[in-house]
């Protein structure tokens, strides 16, 4: 299945400073499979925050669908 992955701000470093990646993953792939594709280890990567699908935060174990647009969101801090 084909997935469009968007990176904004500093998390673009995880995609060689590119904003968008169009990738193919096997049917039944999850958000974790997407992270594995980009070699992102959530608890070890200082840039990665979470994934967003359809404007909502998604869990890494959720199954992806063909044609999904997934945003890789960085960590944020407030004050």
PDB file with one MODEL, atoms N, CA, C and O in Angstrom:
MODEL        1
ATOM      1  N   UNK A   1       0.842  -1.172   0.000  1.00  0.00           N
ATOM      2  CA  UNK A   1       0.000   0.000   0.000  1.00  0.00           C
ATOM      3  C   UNK A   1       0.890   1.238   0.000  1.00  0.00           C
ATOM      4  O   UNK A   1       2.023   1.210   0.480  1.00  0.00           O
ATOM      5  N   UNK A   2       0.357   2.313  -0.544  1.00  0.00           N
ATOM      6  CA  UNK A   2       1.114   3.559  -0.642  1.00  0.00           C
ATOM      7  C   UNK A   2       0.675   4.517   0.455  1.00  0.00           C
ATOM      8  O   UNK A   2      -0.515   4.717   0.697  1.00  0.00           O
ATOM      9  N   UNK A   3       1.668   5.102   1.107  1.00  0.00           N
ATOM     10  CA  UNK A   3       1.443   6.028   2.217  1.00  0.00           C
ATOM     11  C   UNK A   3       2.226   7.305   1.935  1.00  0.00           C
ATOM     12  O   UNK A   3       3.371   7.249   1.488  1.00  0.00           O
ATOM     13  N   UNK A   4       1.617   8.443   2.194  1.00  0.00           N
ATOM     14  CA  UNK A   4       2.314   9.724   2.098  1.00  0.00           C
ATOM     15  C   UNK A   4       2.672  10.142   3.519  1.00  0.00           C
ATOM     16  O   UNK A   4       1.808  10.193   4.395  1.00  0.00           O
ATOM     17  N   UNK A   5       3.941  10.437   3.742  1.00  0.00           N
ATOM     18  CA  UNK A   5       4.422  10.798   5.073  1.00  0.00           C
ATOM     19  C   UNK A   5       4.942  12.232   5.026  1.00  0.00           C
ATOM     20  O   UNK A   5       5.781  12.569   4.191  1.00  0.00           O
ATOM     21  N   UNK A   6       4.441  13.070   5.923  1.00  0.00           N
ATOM     22  CA  UNK A   6       4.832  14.477   5.963  1.00  0.00           C
ATOM     23  C   UNK A   6       5.671  14.753   7.199  1.00  0.00           C
ATOM     24  O   UNK A   6       5.362  14.291   8.298  1.00  0.00           O
ATOM     25  N   UNK A   7       6.730  15.509   7.000  1.00  0.00           N
ATOM     26  CA  UNK A   7       7.630  15.919   8.070  1.00  0.00           C
ATOM     27  C   UNK A   7       7.685  17.439   8.076  1.00  0.00           C
ATOM     28  O   UNK A   7       7.872  18.050   7.024  1.00  0.00           O
ATOM     29  N   UNK A   8       7.528  18.055   9.230  1.00  0.00           N
ATOM     30  CA  UNK A   8       7.578  19.511   9.323  1.00  0.00           C
ATOM     31  C   UNK A   8       8.569  19.931  10.393  1.00  0.00           C
ATOM     32  O   UNK A   8       8.778  19.221  11.376  1.00  0.00           O
ATOM     33  N   UNK A   9       9.172  21.083  10.195  1.00  0.00           N
ATOM     34  CA  UNK A   9      10.096  21.616  11.181  1.00  0.00           C
ATOM     35  C   UNK A   9      11.300  20.722  11.387  1.00  0.00           C
ATOM     36  O   UNK A   9      11.751  20.065  10.449  1.00  0.00           O
ATOM     37  N   UNK A  10      11.829  20.686  12.606  1.00  0.00           N
ATOM     38  CA  UNK A  10      13.044  19.925  12.889  1.00  0.00           C
ATOM     39  C   UNK A  10      12.945  18.426  12.605  1.00  0.00           C
ATOM     40  O   UNK A  10      13.966  17.785  12.353  1.00  0.00           O
ATOM     41  N   UNK A  11      11.735  17.852  12.639  1.00  0.00           N
ATOM     42  CA  UNK A  11      11.624  16.411  12.366  1.00  0.00           C
ATOM     43  C   UNK A  11      11.958  16.072  10.920  1.00  0.00           C
ATOM     44  O   UNK A  11      12.099  14.897  10.579  1.00  0.00           O
ATOM     45  N   UNK A  12      12.088  17.083  10.066  1.00  0.00           N
ATOM     46  CA  UNK A  12      12.528  16.819   8.686  1.00  0.00           C
ATOM     47  C   UNK A  12      13.899  16.155   8.673  1.00  0.00           C
ATOM     48  O   UNK A  12      14.249  15.479   7.706  1.00  0.00           O
ATOM     49  N   UNK A  13      14.680  16.340   9.739  1.00  0.00           N
ATOM     50  CA  UNK A  13      15.985  15.671   9.828  1.00  0.00           C
ATOM     51  C   UNK A  13      15.838  14.160   9.689  1.00  0.00           C
ATOM     52  O   UNK A  13      16.740  13.487   9.188  1.00  0.00           O
ATOM     53  N   UNK A  14      14.706  13.629  10.132  1.00  0.00           N
ATOM     54  CA  UNK A  14      14.465  12.189  10.079  1.00  0.00           C
ATOM     55  C   UNK A  14      14.227  11.699   8.661  1.00  0.00           C
ATOM     56  O   UNK A  14      14.207  10.493   8.415  1.00  0.00           O
ATOM     57  N   UNK A  15      14.047  12.629   7.723  1.00  0.00           N
ATOM     58  CA  UNK A  15      13.815  12.310   6.312  1.00  0.00           C
ATOM     59  C   UNK A  15      14.791  13.101   5.435  1.00  0.00           C
ATOM     60  O   UNK A  15      14.411  13.604   4.377  1.00  0.00           O
ATOM     61  N   UNK A  16      16.021  13.209   5.869  1.00  0.00           N
ATOM     62  CA  UNK A  16      17.055  13.936   5.112  1.00  0.00           C
ATOM     63  C   UNK A  16      16.622  15.341   4.733  1.00  0.00           C
ATOM     64  O   UNK A  16      16.888  15.807   3.625  1.00  0.00           O
ATOM     65  N   UNK A  17      15.956  16.009   5.657  1.00  0.00           N
ATOM     66  CA  UNK A  17      15.498  17.401   5.513  1.00  0.00           C
ATOM     67  C   UNK A  17      14.454  17.584   4.418  1.00  0.00           C
ATOM     68  O   UNK A  17      14.267  18.699   3.931  1.00  0.00           O
ATOM     69  N   UNK A  18      13.775  16.521   4.023  1.00  0.00           N
ATOM     70  CA  UNK A  18      12.696  16.619   3.030  1.00  0.00           C
ATOM     71  C   UNK A  18      11.359  16.670   3.760  1.00  0.00           C
ATOM     72  O   UNK A  18      11.182  16.045   4.806  1.00  0.00           O
ATOM     73  N   UNK A  19      10.420  17.427   3.188  1.00  0.00           N
ATOM     74  CA  UNK A  19       9.099  17.583   3.810  1.00  0.00           C
ATOM     75  C   UNK A  19       8.185  16.383   3.616  1.00  0.00           C
ATOM     76  O   UNK A  19       7.354  16.092   4.476  1.00  0.00           O
ATOM     77  N   UNK A  20       8.329  15.679   2.487  1.00  0.00           N
ATOM     78  CA  UNK A  20       7.380  14.620   2.138  1.00  0.00           C
ATOM     79  C   UNK A  20       8.130  13.382   1.662  1.00  0.00           C
ATOM     80  O   UNK A  20       9.151  13.478   0.980  1.00  0.00           O
ATOM     81  N   UNK A  21       7.608  12.231   2.033  1.00  0.00           N
ATOM     82  CA  UNK A  21       8.093  10.948   1.524  1.00  0.00           C
ATOM     83  C   UNK A  21       6.879  10.129   1.105  1.00  0.00           C
ATOM     84  O   UNK A  21       5.919  10.003   1.864  1.00  0.00           O
ATOM     85  N   UNK A  22       6.922   9.581  -0.086  1.00  0.00           N
ATOM     86  CA  UNK A  22       5.897   8.657  -0.548  1.00  0.00           C
ATOM     87  C   UNK A  22       6.506   7.269  -0.477  1.00  0.00           C
ATOM     88  O   UNK A  22       7.458   6.962  -1.194  1.00  0.00           O
ATOM     89  N   UNK A  23       5.949   6.423   0.397  1.00  0.00           N
ATOM     90  CA  UNK A  23       6.535   5.106   0.617  1.00  0.00           C
ATOM     91  C   UNK A  23       5.501   4.019   0.360  1.00  0.00           C
ATOM     92  O   UNK A  23       4.299   4.279   0.295  1.00  0.00           O
ATOM     93  N   UNK A  24       5.993   2.806   0.217  1.00  0.00           N
ATOM     94  CA  UNK A  24       5.126   1.640   0.092  1.00  0.00           C
ATOM     95  C   UNK A  24       5.421   0.702   1.248  1.00  0.00           C
ATOM     96  O   UNK A  24       6.576   0.403   1.551  1.00  0.00           O
ATOM     97  N   UNK A  25       4.356   0.245   1.885  1.00  0.00           N
ATOM     98  CA  UNK A  25       4.441  -0.712   2.976  1.00  0.00           C
ATOM     99  C   UNK A  25       3.504  -1.872   2.664  1.00  0.00           C
ATOM    100  O   UNK A  25       2.548  -1.698   1.907  1.00  0.00           O
ATOM    101  N   UNK A  26       3.754  -3.051   3.227  1.00  0.00           N
ATOM    102  CA  UNK A  26       2.858  -4.183   2.983  1.00  0.00           C
ATOM    103  C   UNK A  26       1.484  -3.964   3.614  1.00  0.00           C
ATOM    104  O   UNK A  26       1.350  -3.224   4.588  1.00  0.00           O
ATOM    105  N   UNK A  27       0.475  -4.607   3.053  1.00  0.00           N
ATOM    106  CA  UNK A  27      -0.865  -4.552   3.637  1.00  0.00           C
ATOM    107  C   UNK A  27      -0.794  -5.000   5.086  1.00  0.00           C
ATOM    108  O   UNK A  27      -0.073  -5.942   5.417  1.00  0.00           O
ATOM    109  N   UNK A  28      -1.537  -4.328   5.941  1.00  0.00           N
ATOM    110  CA  UNK A  28      -1.556  -4.667   7.363  1.00  0.00           C
ATOM    111  C   UNK A  28      -0.472  -3.972   8.164  1.00  0.00           C
ATOM    112  O   UNK A  28      -0.357  -4.185   9.371  1.00  0.00           O
ATOM    113  N   UNK A  29       0.334  -3.132   7.498  1.00  0.00           N
ATOM    114  CA  UNK A  29       1.401  -2.415   8.205  1.00  0.00           C
ATOM    115  C   UNK A  29       0.806  -1.447   9.224  1.00  0.00           C
ATOM    116  O   UNK A  29      -0.314  -0.962   9.064  1.00  0.00           O
ATOM    117  N   UNK A  30       1.568  -1.184  10.258  1.00  0.00           N
ATOM    118  CA  UNK A  30       1.121  -0.311  11.348  1.00  0.00           C
ATOM    119  C   UNK A  30       1.975   0.960  11.393  1.00  0.00           C
ATOM    120  O   UNK A  30       2.938   1.112  10.641  1.00  0.00           O
ATOM    121  N   UNK A  31       1.598   1.852  12.283  1.00  0.00           N
ATOM    122  CA  UNK A  31       2.403   3.043  12.508  1.00  0.00           C
ATOM    123  C   UNK A  31       3.819   2.680  12.922  1.00  0.00           C
ATOM    124  O   UNK A  31       4.770   3.365  12.546  1.00  0.00           O
ATOM    125  N   UNK A  32       3.968   1.609  13.691  1.00  0.00           N
ATOM    126  CA  UNK A  32       5.306   1.158  14.098  1.00  0.00           C
ATOM    127  C   UNK A  32       6.128   0.730  12.895  1.00  0.00           C
ATOM    128  O   UNK A  32       7.331   0.984  12.846  1.00  0.00           O
ATOM    129  N   UNK A  33       5.489   0.081  11.918  1.00  0.00           N
ATOM    130  CA  UNK A  33       6.193  -0.306  10.690  1.00  0.00           C
ATOM    131  C   UNK A  33       6.684   0.927   9.943  1.00  0.00           C
ATOM    132  O   UNK A  33       7.774   0.922   9.371  1.00  0.00           O
ATOM    133  N   UNK A  34       5.873   1.984   9.951  1.00  0.00           N
ATOM    134  CA  UNK A  34       6.283   3.245   9.334  1.00  0.00           C
ATOM    135  C   UNK A  34       7.505   3.807  10.059  1.00  0.00           C
ATOM    136  O   UNK A  34       8.460   4.241   9.415  1.00  0.00           O
ATOM    137  N   UNK A  35       7.483   3.802  11.378  1.00  0.00           N
ATOM    138  CA  UNK A  35       8.632   4.282  12.143  1.00  0.00           C
ATOM    139  C   UNK A  35       9.866   3.435  11.869  1.00  0.00           C
ATOM    140  O   UNK A  35      10.970   3.966  11.749  1.00  0.00           O
ATOM    141  N   UNK A  36       9.688   2.131  11.772  1.00  0.00           N
ATOM    142  CA  UNK A  36      10.804   1.236  11.460  1.00  0.00           C
ATOM    143  C   UNK A  36      11.385   1.555  10.088  1.00  0.00           C
ATOM    144  O   UNK A  36      12.600   1.506   9.899  1.00  0.00           O
ATOM    145  N   UNK A  37      10.524   1.879   9.136  1.00  0.00           N
ATOM    146  CA  UNK A  37      10.967   2.227   7.779  1.00  0.00           C
ATOM    147  C   UNK A  37      11.964   3.388   7.819  1.00  0.00           C
ATOM    148  O   UNK A  37      12.957   3.389   7.093  1.00  0.00           O
ATOM    149  N   UNK A  38      11.689   4.368   8.671  1.00  0.00           N
ATOM    150  CA  UNK A  38      12.556   5.540   8.787  1.00  0.00           C
ATOM    151  C   UNK A  38      13.594   5.402   9.907  1.00  0.00           C
ATOM    152  O   UNK A  38      14.327   6.344  10.207  1.00  0.00           O
ATOM    153  N   UNK A  39      13.644   4.213  10.521  1.00  0.00           N
ATOM    154  CA  UNK A  39      14.590   3.933  11.610  1.00  0.00           C
ATOM    155  C   UNK A  39      14.419   4.897  12.783  1.00  0.00           C
ATOM    156  O   UNK A  39      15.391   5.385  13.361  1.00  0.00           O
ATOM    157  N   UNK A  40      13.154   5.156  13.114  1.00  0.00           N
ATOM    158  CA  UNK A  40      12.827   6.026  14.234  1.00  0.00           C
ATOM    159  C   UNK A  40      12.472   5.160  15.439  1.00  0.00           C
ATOM    160  O   UNK A  40      11.524   4.376  15.391  1.00  0.00           O
ATOM    161  N   UNK A  41      13.227   5.304  16.502  1.00  0.00           N
ATOM    162  CA  UNK A  41      12.946   4.592  17.758  1.00  0.00           C
ATOM    163  C   UNK A  41      12.357   5.635  18.712  1.00  0.00           C
ATOM    164  O   UNK A  41      13.087   6.476  19.236  1.00  0.00           O
ATOM    165  N   UNK A  42      11.034   5.585  18.941  1.00  0.00           N
ATOM    166  CA  UNK A  42      10.352   6.644  19.689  1.00  0.00           C
ATOM    167  C   UNK A  42      10.998   7.063  21.005  1.00  0.00           C
ATOM    168  O   UNK A  42      11.186   8.258  21.231  1.00  0.00           O
ATOM    169  N   UNK A  43      11.337   6.139  21.862  1.00  0.00           N
ATOM    170  CA  UNK A  43      11.852   6.520  23.181  1.00  0.00           C
ATOM    171  C   UNK A  43      13.316   6.936  23.148  1.00  0.00           C
ATOM    172  O   UNK A  43      13.841   7.445  24.138  1.00  0.00           O
ATOM    173  N   UNK A  44      13.977   6.722  22.012  1.00  0.00           N
ATOM    174  CA  UNK A  44      15.387   7.080  21.911  1.00  0.00           C
ATOM    175  C   UNK A  44      15.624   8.300  21.029  1.00  0.00           C
ATOM    176  O   UNK A  44      16.700   8.895  21.073  1.00  0.00           O
ATOM    177  N   UNK A  45      14.634   8.674  20.233  1.00  0.00           N
ATOM    178  CA  UNK A  45      14.822   9.787  19.308  1.00  0.00           C
ATOM    179  C   UNK A  45      14.345  11.080  19.944  1.00  0.00           C
ATOM    180  O   UNK A  45      13.183  11.186  20.334  1.00  0.00           O
ATOM    181  N   UNK A  46      15.215  12.051  20.052  1.00  0.00           N
ATOM    182  CA  UNK A  46      14.886  13.310  20.724  1.00  0.00           C
ATOM    183  C   UNK A  46      13.954  14.195  19.902  1.00  0.00           C
ATOM    184  O   UNK A  46      13.336  15.107  20.451  1.00  0.00           O
ATOM    185  N   UNK A  47      13.838  13.946  18.594  1.00  0.00           N
ATOM    186  CA  UNK A  47      12.992  14.779  17.739  1.00  0.00           C
ATOM    187  C   UNK A  47      11.556  14.274  17.638  1.00  0.00           C
ATOM    188  O   UNK A  47      10.618  15.069  17.573  1.00  0.00           O
ATOM    189  N   UNK A  48      11.384  12.956  17.625  1.00  0.00           N
ATOM    190  CA  UNK A  48      10.075  12.356  17.369  1.00  0.00           C
ATOM    191  C   UNK A  48       9.115  12.550  18.541  1.00  0.00           C
ATOM    192  O   UNK A  48       9.480  12.351  19.699  1.00  0.00           O
ATOM    193  N   UNK A  49       7.883  12.940  18.218  1.00  0.00           N
ATOM    194  CA  UNK A  49       6.844  13.084  19.228  1.00  0.00           C
ATOM    195  C   UNK A  49       5.750  12.046  19.064  1.00  0.00           C
ATOM    196  O   UNK A  49       5.559  11.193  19.931  1.00  0.00           O
ATOM    197  N   UNK A  50       5.015  12.120  17.928  1.00  0.00           N
ATOM    198  CA  UNK A  50       3.922  11.187  17.667  1.00  0.00           C
ATOM    199  C   UNK A  50       3.490  11.280  16.210  1.00  0.00           C
ATOM    200  O   UNK A  50       3.939  12.156  15.470  1.00  0.00           O
ATOM    201  N   UNK A  51       2.610  10.362  15.809  1.00  0.00           N
ATOM    202  CA  UNK A  51       2.060  10.338  14.451  1.00  0.00           C
ATOM    203  C   UNK A  51       0.663  10.945  14.454  1.00  0.00           C
ATOM    204  O   UNK A  51      -0.067  10.844  15.440  1.00  0.00           O
ATOM    205  N   UNK A  52       0.301  11.575  13.345  1.00  0.00           N
ATOM    206  CA  UNK A  52      -1.034  12.161  13.186  1.00  0.00           C
ATOM    207  C   UNK A  52      -1.650  11.626  11.896  1.00  0.00           C
ATOM    208  O   UNK A  52      -1.022  11.625  10.838  1.00  0.00           O
ATOM    209  N   UNK A  53      -2.905  11.170  12.017  1.00  0.00           N
ATOM    210  CA  UNK A  53      -3.681  10.752  10.833  1.00  0.00           C
ATOM    211  C   UNK A  53      -5.044  11.411  10.941  1.00  0.00           C
ATOM    212  O   UNK A  53      -5.683  11.363  11.992  1.00  0.00           O
ATOM    213  N   UNK A  54      -5.485  12.022   9.859  1.00  0.00           N
ATOM    214  CA  UNK A  54      -6.790  12.699   9.817  1.00  0.00           C
ATOM    215  C   UNK A  54      -6.944  13.714  10.949  1.00  0.00           C
ATOM    216  O   UNK A  54      -8.022  13.858  11.526  1.00  0.00           O
ATOM    217  N   UNK A  55      -5.851  14.414  11.258  1.00  0.00           N
ATOM    218  CA  UNK A  55      -5.894  15.462  12.275  1.00  0.00           C
ATOM    219  C   UNK A  55      -5.914  14.967  13.711  1.00  0.00           C
ATOM    220  O   UNK A  55      -6.069  15.761  14.639  1.00  0.00           O
ATOM    221  N   UNK A  56      -5.757  13.645  13.909  1.00  0.00           N
ATOM    222  CA  UNK A  56      -5.794  13.080  15.257  1.00  0.00           C
ATOM    223  C   UNK A  56      -4.529  12.275  15.531  1.00  0.00           C
ATOM    224  O   UNK A  56      -3.983  11.612  14.650  1.00  0.00           O
ATOM    225  N   UNK A  57      -4.084  12.357  16.777  1.00  0.00           N
ATOM    226  CA  UNK A  57      -2.932  11.561  17.189  1.00  0.00           C
ATOM    227  C   UNK A  57      -3.282  10.085  17.048  1.00  0.00           C
ATOM    228  O   UNK A  57      -4.366   9.656  17.444  1.00  0.00           O
ATOM    229  N   UNK A  58      -2.356   9.307  16.481  1.00  0.00           N
ATOM    230  CA  UNK A  58      -2.612   7.873  16.336  1.00  0.00           C
ATOM    231  C   UNK A  58      -1.585   7.077  17.133  1.00  0.00           C
ATOM    232  O   UNK A  58      -0.462   7.530  17.357  1.00  0.00           O
ATOM    233  N   UNK A  59      -1.984   5.908  17.546  1.00  0.00           N
ATOM    234  CA  UNK A  59      -1.088   5.011  18.270  1.00  0.00           C
ATOM    235  C   UNK A  59      -0.242   4.242  17.263  1.00  0.00           C
ATOM    236  O   UNK A  59      -0.692   3.936  16.159  1.00  0.00           O
ATOM    237  N   UNK A  60       0.981   3.938  17.659  1.00  0.00           N
ATOM    238  CA  UNK A  60       1.883   3.232  16.752  1.00  0.00           C
ATOM    239  C   UNK A  60       1.353   1.856  16.332  1.00  0.00           C
ATOM    240  O   UNK A  60       1.708   1.360  15.263  1.00  0.00           O
ATOM    241  N   UNK A  61       0.514   1.242  17.157  1.00  0.00           N
ATOM    242  CA  UNK A  61       0.016  -0.098  16.823  1.00  0.00           C
ATOM    243  C   UNK A  61      -1.196  -0.085  15.884  1.00  0.00           C
ATOM    244  O   UNK A  61      -1.663  -1.146  15.469  1.00  0.00           O
ATOM    245  N   UNK A  62      -1.706   1.094  15.547  1.00  0.00           N
ATOM    246  CA  UNK A  62      -2.847   1.176  14.628  1.00  0.00           C
ATOM    247  C   UNK A  62      -2.435   0.781  13.212  1.00  0.00           C
ATOM    248  O   UNK A  62      -1.337   1.100  12.755  1.00  0.00           O
ATOM    249  N   UNK A  63      -3.332   0.085  12.533  1.00  0.00           N
ATOM    250  CA  UNK A  63      -3.094  -0.363  11.164  1.00  0.00           C
ATOM    251  C   UNK A  63      -3.275   0.815  10.204  1.00  0.00           C
ATOM    252  O   UNK A  63      -4.215   1.600  10.332  1.00  0.00           O
ATOM    253  N   UNK A  64      -2.363   0.919   9.248  1.00  0.00           N
ATOM    254  CA  UNK A  64      -2.434   1.958   8.220  1.00  0.00           C
ATOM    255  C   UNK A  64      -3.306   1.488   7.069  1.00  0.00           C
ATOM    256  O   UNK A  64      -3.514   0.288   6.889  1.00  0.00           O
ATOM    257  N   UNK A  65      -3.816   2.438   6.288  1.00  0.00           N
ATOM    258  CA  UNK A  65      -4.635   2.134   5.122  1.00  0.00           C
ATOM    259  C   UNK A  65      -3.980   2.697   3.869  1.00  0.00           C
ATOM    260  O   UNK A  65      -3.284   3.711   3.920  1.00  0.00           O
ATOM    261  N   UNK A  66      -4.207   2.036   2.757  1.00  0.00           N
ATOM    262  CA  UNK A  66      -3.693   2.529   1.486  1.00  0.00           C
ATOM    263  C   UNK A  66      -4.182   3.957   1.258  1.00  0.00           C
ATOM    264  O   UNK A  66      -5.370   4.243   1.401  1.00  0.00           O
ATOM    265  N   UNK A  67      -3.265   4.846   0.905  1.00  0.00           N
ATOM    266  CA  UNK A  67      -3.626   6.229   0.647  1.00  0.00           C
ATOM    267  C   UNK A  67      -3.584   7.137   1.857  1.00  0.00           C
ATOM    268  O   UNK A  67      -3.838   8.335   1.733  1.00  0.00           O
ATOM    269  N   UNK A  68      -3.267   6.594   3.038  1.00  0.00           N
ATOM    270  CA  UNK A  68      -3.171   7.425   4.238  1.00  0.00           C
ATOM    271  C   UNK A  68      -2.131   8.525   4.065  1.00  0.00           C
ATOM    272  O   UNK A  68      -1.122   8.347   3.382  1.00  0.00           O
ATOM    273  N   UNK A  69      -2.395   9.654   4.693  1.00  0.00           N
ATOM    274  CA  UNK A  69      -1.424  10.728   4.827  1.00  0.00           C
ATOM    275  C   UNK A  69      -1.106  10.814   6.313  1.00  0.00           C
ATOM    276  O   UNK A  69      -1.973  11.113   7.134  1.00  0.00           O
ATOM    277  N   UNK A  70       0.142  10.548   6.640  1.00  0.00           N
ATOM    278  CA  UNK A  70       0.572  10.504   8.038  1.00  0.00           C
ATOM    279  C   UNK A  70       1.570  11.632   8.271  1.00  0.00           C
ATOM    280  O   UNK A  70       2.513  11.809   7.500  1.00  0.00           O
ATOM    281  N   UNK A  71       1.357  12.384   9.327  1.00  0.00           N
ATOM    282  CA  UNK A  71       2.299  13.442   9.706  1.00  0.00           C
ATOM    283  C   UNK A  71       3.148  12.936  10.865  1.00  0.00           C
ATOM    284  O   UNK A  71       2.636  12.390  11.842  1.00  0.00           O
ATOM    285  N   UNK A  72       4.445  13.129  10.733  1.00  0.00           N
ATOM    286  CA  UNK A  72       5.365  12.804  11.815  1.00  0.00           C
ATOM    287  C   UNK A  72       5.559  14.106  12.584  1.00  0.00           C
ATOM    288  O   UNK A  72       6.143  15.064  12.077  1.00  0.00           O
ATOM    289  N   UNK A  73       5.068  14.120  13.794  1.00  0.00           N
ATOM    290  CA  UNK A  73       5.084  15.332  14.609  1.00  0.00           C
ATOM    291  C   UNK A  73       6.237  15.273  15.605  1.00  0.00           C
ATOM    292  O   UNK A  73       6.517  14.225  16.186  1.00  0.00           O
ATOM    293  N   UNK A  74       6.886  16.387  15.789  1.00  0.00           N
ATOM    294  CA  UNK A  74       7.984  16.456  16.736  1.00  0.00           C
ATOM    295  C   UNK A  74       7.497  16.674  18.150  1.00  0.00           C
ATOM    296  O   UNK A  74       6.323  16.954  18.388  1.00  0.00           O
ATOM    297  N   UNK A  75       8.410  16.544  19.069  1.00  0.00           N
ATOM    298  CA  UNK A  75       8.102  16.830  20.468  1.00  0.00           C
ATOM    299  C   UNK A  75       7.858  18.320  20.602  1.00  0.00           C
ATOM    300  O   UNK A  75       8.460  19.129  19.896  1.00  0.00           O
ATOM    301  N   UNK A  76       6.982  18.665  21.503  1.00  0.00           N
ATOM    302  CA  UNK A  76       6.724  20.076  21.738  1.00  0.00           C
ATOM    303  C   UNK A  76       6.803  20.341  23.236  1.00  0.00           C
ATOM    304  O   UNK A  76       6.592  19.458  24.068  1.00  0.00           O
ATOM    305  N   UNK A  77       7.111  21.568  23.534  1.00  0.00           N
ATOM    306  CA  UNK A  77       7.202  21.963  24.943  1.00  0.00           C
ATOM    307  C   UNK A  77       6.407  23.246  25.111  1.00  0.00           C
ATOM    308  O   UNK A  77       6.376  24.100  24.224  1.00  0.00           O
ATOM    309  N   UNK A  78       5.793  23.359  26.216  1.00  0.00           N
ATOM    310  CA  UNK A  78       5.014  24.564  26.497  1.00  0.00           C
ATOM    311  C   UNK A  78       5.572  25.284  27.714  1.00  0.00           C
ATOM    312  O   UNK A  78       6.444  24.784  28.425  1.00  0.00           O
ATOM    313  N   UNK A  79       5.047  26.442  27.915  1.00  0.00           N
ATOM    314  CA  UNK A  79       5.551  27.161  29.061  1.00  0.00           C
ATOM    315  C   UNK A  79       4.484  28.007  29.697  1.00  0.00           C
ATOM    316  O   UNK A  79       4.745  28.687  30.689  1.00  0.00           O
TER     317      UNK A  79
ENDMDL
END
